[in-house]
């Protein structure tokens, strides 16, 4: 069941942020104005967990922002945080599915909710950013008809993750 975040459900924000195993990275290639990618396996896999995302009441009060939770048996197992963006797309700021519920349709259901929400606002599609080392997420977006629109080599250059590339994915209606 998907429910829009309210003040009474805000406590569930970040509960599905379990992290992931980094097993490699995608290698994006731009040729003839089209992005494609291959995958490179890393010698020593490691675990990565993103920092807890901050949330505020504007995601409840502002009609151009939203968080939706996915519940199974009263437990929040997924979330998607998004907002209308200046370029006509809805920017997915975060999508997370609890480890034990991945590859069971939760993420796709949340993306479908984002599509519905974006269409209600007459937006032209969805966009998001993830890192090249989040291979499973990249495959998930590609499977759901997202395409790479850009690669940023500098976005993380001032952080310990300086070796990671930012991959921008788009789903156009």
C-alpha positions as CSV (number, residue, x, y, z in Angstrom):
1,X,0.0,0.0,0.0
2,X,1.3,3.4,-0.9
3,X,0.6,6.4,1.3
4,X,1.6,10.1,1.0
5,X,3.7,11.2,3.9
6,X,1.8,13.1,6.6
7,X,2.9,14.5,10.0
8,X,1.8,11.2,11.6
9,X,3.9,9.1,9.2
10,X,7.0,11.3,9.1
11,X,8.6,8.9,11.6
12,X,8.9,6.3,8.8
13,X,11.2,8.5,6.7
14,X,14.6,6.8,6.1
15,X,13.5,3.5,7.6
16,X,14.1,1.8,4.3
17,X,17.6,3.2,3.8
18,X,19.6,-0.1,4.2
19,X,22.6,0.5,1.9
20,X,23.9,-1.8,-0.8
21,X,26.8,-3.9,-1.8
22,X,29.2,-2.2,-4.3
23,X,30.2,-5.0,-6.7
24,X,31.5,-2.9,-9.5
25,X,30.6,0.2,-11.5
26,X,29.0,1.1,-14.7
27,X,31.1,2.6,-17.5
28,X,29.1,5.1,-19.5
29,X,29.9,5.8,-23.1
30,X,28.6,8.6,-25.3
31,X,28.5,7.9,-29.0
32,X,26.3,9.3,-31.7
33,X,24.4,11.4,-29.1
34,X,23.3,8.3,-27.2
35,X,24.6,7.1,-23.8
36,X,25.2,3.4,-23.3
37,X,27.0,1.6,-20.5
38,X,28.9,-1.6,-19.7
39,X,29.8,-2.9,-16.3
40,X,33.1,-3.4,-14.6
41,X,33.4,-5.8,-11.6
42,X,35.5,-4.6,-8.7
43,X,38.1,-6.8,-7.2
44,X,36.9,-6.3,-3.6
45,X,33.2,-5.7,-3.1
46,X,32.3,-3.4,-0.2
47,X,29.2,-2.1,1.6
48,X,27.9,1.5,1.1
49,X,25.1,3.3,2.9
50,X,24.0,6.8,2.0
51,X,23.7,9.3,4.8
52,X,20.2,9.8,6.3
53,X,18.3,12.2,4.2
54,X,16.8,15.3,5.9
55,X,13.1,15.8,5.8
56,X,11.0,18.8,6.6
57,X,7.3,19.8,6.6
58,X,7.6,21.4,3.2
59,X,7.2,17.9,1.8
60,X,3.8,17.7,3.4
61,X,2.7,21.3,2.9
62,X,4.1,22.2,-0.6
63,X,2.0,20.8,-3.5
64,X,5.2,20.7,-5.6
65,X,6.9,18.3,-3.2
66,X,6.0,14.9,-2.0
67,X,7.2,11.8,-0.2
68,X,5.3,8.5,-0.6
69,X,5.8,5.4,1.6
70,X,5.3,1.8,0.6
71,X,3.9,-0.3,3.4
72,X,3.6,-4.0,3.8
73,X,1.9,-5.3,7.0
74,X,2.1,-1.8,8.6
75,X,5.9,-1.7,8.0
76,X,7.4,1.0,5.8
77,X,9.6,-0.9,3.3
78,X,10.1,1.8,0.6
79,X,10.0,5.5,0.0
80,X,10.3,8.0,-2.8
81,X,11.0,11.7,-2.3
82,X,10.5,14.1,-5.2
83,X,9.8,17.7,-6.2
84,X,8.8,19.6,-9.4
85,X,12.0,20.8,-11.0
86,X,12.7,24.0,-12.9
87,X,13.2,22.1,-16.2
88,X,9.7,20.6,-16.4
89,X,10.7,17.2,-15.0
90,X,10.0,15.8,-11.5
91,X,13.2,15.4,-9.7
92,X,13.4,12.1,-7.7
93,X,15.6,13.2,-4.8
94,X,15.6,9.8,-3.2
95,X,14.2,6.3,-3.7
96,X,14.9,3.5,-1.3
97,X,13.7,0.0,-0.7
98,X,14.5,-2.1,2.3
99,X,17.0,-4.8,1.5
100,X,14.7,-7.7,2.2
101,X,12.1,-6.3,-0.2
102,X,14.3,-5.5,-3.2
103,X,13.5,-7.2,-6.6
104,X,9.9,-7.7,-5.6
105,X,8.3,-4.7,-7.4
106,X,8.4,-2.2,-4.6
107,X,10.7,0.2,-6.4
108,X,8.8,-0.1,-9.7
109,X,5.5,0.6,-7.8
110,X,7.1,3.7,-6.3
111,X,8.3,4.9,-9.7
112,X,4.8,4.4,-11.1
113,X,3.5,6.6,-8.3
114,X,6.1,9.2,-9.2
115,X,4.9,9.0,-12.9
116,X,1.3,9.5,-11.8
117,X,2.3,12.4,-9.5
118,X,4.3,14.0,-12.3
119,X,1.5,13.7,-14.9
120,X,-0.9,15.3,-12.5
121,X,1.4,18.3,-12.6
122,X,1.8,18.3,-16.4
123,X,5.5,17.6,-16.1
124,X,7.4,16.1,-19.1
125,X,9.0,13.2,-17.2
126,X,11.2,12.1,-14.3
127,X,14.8,12.6,-13.6
128,X,17.3,11.5,-10.9
129,X,20.9,11.1,-10.2
130,X,22.8,8.1,-8.8
131,X,26.5,7.1,-8.7
132,X,28.3,4.8,-11.2
133,X,29.1,2.4,-8.3
134,X,25.4,1.8,-7.6
135,X,25.2,-0.9,-10.3
136,X,21.9,-2.4,-9.2
137,X,20.2,1.0,-9.2
138,X,21.5,1.7,-12.7
139,X,20.2,-1.6,-14.0
140,X,16.9,-0.9,-12.2
141,X,16.5,2.5,-13.9
142,X,17.5,1.1,-17.3
143,X,14.9,-1.8,-16.8
144,X,12.3,0.8,-16.1
145,X,13.0,2.7,-19.4
146,X,15.1,5.5,-18.0
147,X,18.0,6.6,-20.2
148,X,21.2,8.3,-19.2
149,X,21.1,12.0,-20.0
150,X,24.4,13.1,-18.6
151,X,27.4,12.1,-16.6
152,X,29.1,14.5,-14.2
153,X,32.7,13.8,-13.3
154,X,33.0,16.8,-10.9
155,X,29.9,16.5,-8.7
156,X,31.7,14.5,-5.9
157,X,35.2,15.9,-6.5
158,X,35.3,17.6,-3.0
159,X,34.3,14.5,-1.1
160,X,35.8,11.2,-0.2
161,X,33.7,9.8,-3.0
162,X,35.7,11.8,-5.6
163,X,36.3,8.7,-7.7
164,X,32.5,8.3,-8.3
165,X,30.7,9.6,-11.3
166,X,27.2,11.1,-11.1
167,X,24.9,9.5,-13.6
168,X,21.8,11.5,-14.5
169,X,18.8,9.3,-15.6
170,X,15.7,10.5,-17.4
171,X,12.3,9.1,-18.2
172,X,10.5,11.2,-20.7
173,X,6.7,10.9,-21.2
